[in-house]
């Protein structure tokens, strides 16, 4: 019996269906290629994180992120970890996230897979935080996405000062609004220029009644071997001082303990409007201290030896408790031939707590936080120090502490 064979000739509809299938498979392959590192970095950039990179080898996957979206740095880092978890963590190799500041590495978070499928909460608890930035050399040459360079912030720094020196009045006060423009120039470098706008002056210098410059600084952050972090600053500071400043920080193997050092060469300079009156002679000031951080209560204890602006040398003891939106601290100081003193200070985070940059358009907002200090002894001359940048305070100095970040990571879930 002769068999009959049928022949089906492809029509235009057949070709259309075939091409559609091929394109769908191509899109699927491309999507699969973007799962993991590439898709994760794109998602982080969409949320506003800066200096985002990723790389991968047989042993680990590494990301870099920089939080310039959330004012509470712990909240921002926790959000980034949430995204990384959601997009998928390697099950056969460790995952490391290096957090940067102006593209200079500050700390790392590492997750080592256990071979078990974990919930998001379980994965979060598995992240280990450290000042150690092992892996930075493997990723620092990668092209960053959404670079922080040449981004501009215009921040309004409110400042309240008060004193109680006369019998007929409880307090004399000074309140100013101090807008500052802050520009990231290159890796680790920031330019700050500030103007002081007086709002209320009762009992302070007549110079405070005039609009005048505040901080005018150029600062360079850097990272040295052995996990030493540093910052060098030059310019006009607060406390009527100008000059140069160098800060160094070194964590021990047990990162609850650390050393810090600071040395400055500063001279007296004050503004009469926009006219600067200054002394050419520079004086050395310094700080050398040791720190202990108590992770259970996010409390830091510091013991420092210091040389102050009047030339007196003394010892300072500090205790500071850090919360998500505030830091509160107490201090006591004693110098030779000078009456002992003490007091407290606090910083509070200012809203809005979240604000994404719009490409290179300058972002206008309040400063990250505002603080007030109380001088219990009403000391007017001794124990005075300067700050080298407008955003330098007890809260910002703790924003990259790995124990604090770990607590924020756990509290976020």
C-alpha positions in Angstrom: 0.0 0.0 0.0 1.4 3.3 -1.0 1.8 5.8 1.8 0.8 9.4 1.2 3.0 12.2 2.6 1.6 15.6 3.4 3.5 18.8 2.9 2.8 22.0 4.8 4.1 25.1 3.3 4.9 27.9 5.7 2.6 30.9 5.3 3.2 34.5 6.5 1.5 33.7 9.8 3.8 30.8 10.4 6.8 33.1 10.0 5.3 35.7 12.3 4.7 33.1 15.0 8.2 31.7 14.7 9.9 35.2 14.8 7.7 36.0 17.9 8.9 32.9 19.7 12.5 33.7 18.9 12.2 37.2 20.1 10.5 36.0 23.3 13.3 33.5 24.0 15.9 36.3 23.3 14.2 38.6 25.8 14.0 35.8 28.3 17.7 35.0 28.0 18.6 38.7 28.4 16.4 38.9 31.5 18.0 35.9 32.9 21.4 37.5 32.2 20.3 40.5 34.2 19.1 38.6 37.2 21.4 38.9 40.1 24.1 41.6 39.9 23.0 43.7 36.9 19.3 43.8 37.7 20.1 44.5 41.3 22.3 47.5 40.6 19.7 48.9 38.2 17.1 48.7 40.9 19.4 50.4 43.4 20.1 53.2 41.0 16.3 53.6 40.3 15.8 54.2 44.0 18.6 56.9 44.1 21.6 55.1 45.5 24.9 56.3 44.1 28.3 54.9 43.2 26.7 51.5 42.6 28.9 48.7 41.2 29.0 44.9 41.2 31.4 42.1 40.3 31.4 38.4 40.7 33.8 35.5 40.7 33.7 31.8 41.8 33.8 32.7 45.5 31.8 35.8 46.0 29.6 38.5 44.6 30.4 42.1 45.6 28.4 45.3 45.5 29.2 48.9 46.3 26.5 51.3 47.4 26.3 54.9 48.7 23.2 56.1 50.5 22.3 59.7 49.5 18.5 59.1 49.7 17.7 58.5 53.3 19.0 60.9 56.0 19.2 58.1 58.5 22.1 56.2 57.1 21.2 53.0 58.8 17.7 53.1 57.3 19.2 53.7 53.8 21.6 50.8 54.1 18.9 48.5 55.4 16.7 49.4 52.4 19.6 48.6 50.0 20.1 45.2 51.7 16.3 44.6 51.4 16.6 45.2 47.7 19.6 42.9 47.3 17.9 40.1 49.1 14.7 40.6 47.1 16.6 40.4 43.8 18.4 37.3 44.9 21.5 36.4 46.9 23.9 33.7 45.6 23.3 30.3 47.3 26.7 28.9 46.6 29.0 31.9 47.4 29.2 34.7 49.8 27.7 38.2 49.1 29.5 41.3 50.2 28.2 44.9 50.2 30.8 47.7 50.6 29.3 51.0 51.7 31.0 54.2 50.5 31.1 57.9 51.4 32.0 60.1 48.4 33.1 56.8 46.8 35.6 56.1 49.7 34.9 52.8 51.4 33.6 53.0 55.0 32.4 49.5 56.0 31.2 46.2 54.6 28.3 43.8 55.1 28.9 40.2 54.3 26.4 37.3 54.0 27.8 33.7 54.0 25.3 31.2 52.7 24.5 28.2 54.9 23.1 26.0 52.2 19.6 26.3 53.7 16.7 28.3 52.2 16.1 31.2 54.5 13.3 33.7 54.9 14.1 37.4 54.3 14.3 37.9 58.0 16.7 35.0 58.4 18.9 36.4 55.6 18.9 39.8 57.2 20.1 38.4 60.5 22.9 36.6 58.6 24.6 39.8 57.5 27.8 40.5 59.3 29.1 44.1 59.5 32.7 45.3 59.8 35.1 48.2 59.2 37.0 45.6 57.1 36.7 46.4 53.4 38.3 43.2 52.0 37.2 43.0 48.3 37.4 46.7 47.6 40.5 46.2 45.3 38.4 43.7 43.2 35.7 46.2 42.5 37.1 49.7 42.8 38.1 49.8 39.1 34.6 48.9 37.9 32.6 51.7 36.4 30.1 53.1 39.0 26.5 53.8 38.2 24.9 57.1 39.2 28.2 58.6 40.3 28.2 61.1 43.2 30.8 63.3 41.5 29.7 66.9 40.8 26.4 66.4 42.5 25.3 69.6 44.4 23.4 69.9 47.7 22.1 73.1 49.1 21.4 72.5 52.8 19.9 74.8 55.4 21.7 74.4 58.8 19.6 75.9 61.6 21.8 76.8 64.7 20.7 77.8 68.2 23.1 79.1 70.8 22.2 80.3 74.3 23.9 81.4 77.5 23.0 82.3 81.1 25.5 84.9 82.3 23.4 87.8 83.8 21.1 87.8 86.8 18.3 89.9 85.3 17.7 87.5 82.4 17.4 83.7 82.4 18.9 83.1 78.9 20.4 85.1 76.1 20.0 83.5 72.7 21.2 83.5 69.1 19.4 81.8 66.3 20.7 81.7 62.7 19.8 80.0 59.4 23.0 78.9 57.6 22.5 77.7 54.0 25.5 75.8 52.7 26.4 74.6 49.2 28.2 71.2 49.2 29.7 69.8 46.1 31.4 66.4 45.5 34.4 67.0 43.3 36.2 63.7 43.0 36.6 60.6 45.0 36.6 61.6 48.7 36.7 65.3 48.0 34.0 67.8 49.1 33.8 71.6 48.8 31.6 73.4 51.3 30.6 77.1 51.3 28.2 78.5 53.9 26.5 81.8 54.6 25.3 82.8 58.1 21.9 84.5 58.1 21.0 86.0 61.5 17.4 85.6 62.6 17.5 86.6 66.3 20.3 88.0 68.4 19.9 88.8 72.1 23.2 89.3 73.9 25.7 88.0 71.4 28.4 89.9 69.4 27.4 92.7 67.1 29.2 90.8 64.4 26.5 88.2 64.6 23.9 90.7 63.5 25.6 90.9 60.0 25.3 88.4 57.2 28.7 86.7 56.9 30.4 83.6 55.7 30.5 80.4 57.7 32.4 77.2 56.8 34.5 77.5 53.7 36.3 74.2 53.4 37.8 71.7 51.1 38.0 68.2 52.6 39.5 64.9 51.4 38.5 61.6 52.8 40.8 58.6 52.4 41.4 55.0 53.4 44.9 53.7 54.5 46.1 50.1 55.0 45.1 48.3 58.3 41.6 49.8 58.1 42.8 53.3 59.0 40.2 55.9 57.9 41.1 59.6 57.6 40.0 63.1 56.6 42.1 66.1 55.8 40.5 69.6 55.7 41.7 73.1 54.9 39.7 76.3 55.0 37.7 78.4 57.4 36.1 76.5 60.3 33.8 77.6 63.1 34.8 79.0 66.5 36.6 81.9 64.7 39.3 79.7 63.3 40.9 79.0 60.0 43.7 76.6 59.1 44.3 72.8 58.5 42.9 69.8 60.2 43.7 66.0 60.0 41.6 63.3 61.6 42.5 59.6 61.8 40.5 56.6 63.1 41.7 53.0 63.7 39.5 50.1 64.8 41.1 47.2 66.7 40.5 43.5 65.7 37.7 43.6 68.3 35.9 46.5 66.6 34.1 47.6 69.8 37.5 49.2 70.6 39.1 51.9 68.5 41.6 54.8 68.6 41.2 58.2 67.2 43.6 61.1 66.6 43.3 64.6 65.5 45.7 67.5 64.9 45.1 71.0 63.7 47.1 74.1 62.8 44.7 76.9 63.2 44.7 80.7 63.6 42.2 83.3 64.8 39.9 84.7 62.1 36.6 86.5 62.4 34.2 88.1 59.9 32.9 91.7 60.0 30.3 91.2 57.3 32.4 89.9 54.4 35.7 91.4 55.7 37.9 88.8 57.3 40.2 89.9 60.2 42.8 87.3 61.0 46.0 86.6 62.8 48.8 85.1 60.8 50.1 83.0 63.7 48.9 79.4 63.8 48.6 77.3 66.9 48.6 73.5 67.2 45.6 71.7 68.8 45.3 67.9 69.1 43.2 65.0 70.3 44.2 61.5 71.1 41.5 59.1 72.4 40.3 55.6 72.9 36.7 54.4 72.4 34.5 51.6 73.5 31.2 50.9 71.8 28.5 48.9 73.7 26.4 47.3 70.9 23.5 46.2 73.1 22.6 49.8 73.9 24.3 51.6 71.0 26.3 53.6 73.5 29.8 54.9 73.0 32.4 55.7 75.7 35.4 57.9 74.9 38.4 58.9 77.0 40.6 61.6 75.3 43.6 63.7 76.0 43.3 67.1 74.3 44.9 70.5 73.7 42.3 73.2 73.4 42.1 76.6 71.6 43.4 78.5 74.6 46.4 76.2 74.9 45.2 74.3 78.0 45.7 70.6 78.0 43.1 68.4 79.6 41.2 65.1 79.8 37.7 64.5 78.5 35.3 61.7 79.2 32.3 61.3 76.9 29.3 58.9 76.9 26.9 59.0 73.9 23.7 57.0 73.2 22.7 56.7 69.6 19.2 56.2 68.3 17.8 56.1 64.8 16.8 59.7 64.7 18.8 61.2 67.5 22.1 61.1 69.5 22.4 62.2 73.1 25.7 62.6 75.0 27.2 63.7 78.3 30.7 64.9 78.9 33.1 65.9 81.6 36.5 67.8 81.2 39.4 68.7 83.4 42.5 70.7 82.6 45.4 71.7 84.7 44.8 75.0 86.6 41.4 75.2 85.1 38.1 74.5 86.8 36.5 71.3 85.7 33.4 71.4 83.6 30.8 69.2 81.9 27.4 69.2 80.3 25.4 67.4 77.6 24.6 67.7 73.9 22.2 66.2 71.4 21.6 66.0 67.7 18.2 65.3 66.1 17.5 64.3 62.5 15.6 66.9 60.5 12.8 66.1 58.0 12.4 65.3 55.2 13.9 61.9 56.0 14.0 60.8 52.4 14.8 62.9 49.3 16.1 61.5 46.0 18.3 63.6 43.8 17.1 64.5 40.3 20.2 63.8 38.2 22.5 66.9 38.4 19.8 69.4 39.5 20.9 70.9 42.9 19.0 69.3 45.8 17.6 71.8 48.3 16.8 70.5 51.8 17.3 71.0 55.5 20.6 69.8 56.9 20.8 66.2 58.1 20.5 67.1 61.7 20.5 69.9 64.3 22.2 70.0 67.7 22.4 71.9 70.9 25.1 71.7 73.6 24.7 72.7 77.3 27.7 74.0 79.2 26.9 73.4 82.8 29.8 75.5 84.2 29.1 78.5 81.9 32.7 78.4 80.9 33.3 81.1 78.2 37.0 80.7 77.4 38.5 77.3 78.2 37.8 73.9 76.7 36.9 75.4 73.4 37.3 73.4 70.2 36.4 73.8 66.5 34.6 71.7 63.9 36.3 71.4 60.5 33.1 70.8 58.5 29.5 72.0 58.7 28.1 68.4 59.0 30.6 67.2 61.7 28.8 66.2 64.9 28.3 63.3 67.3 25.5 61.8 65.1 27.3 62.0 61.7 30.5 60.6 63.2 28.6 57.5 64.2 26.7 57.0 60.9 29.1 54.3 59.6 29.6 52.4 62.8 29.1 48.7 61.9 27.4 47.8 65.2 25.0 50.7 64.8 24.3 49.7 61.2 23.8 46.0 62.3 21.2 47.1 64.9 19.4 49.2 62.3 19.4 46.3 59.9 17.8 44.0 62.4 15.3 46.6 63.6 14.2 47.3 60.0 12.5 43.8 59.8 
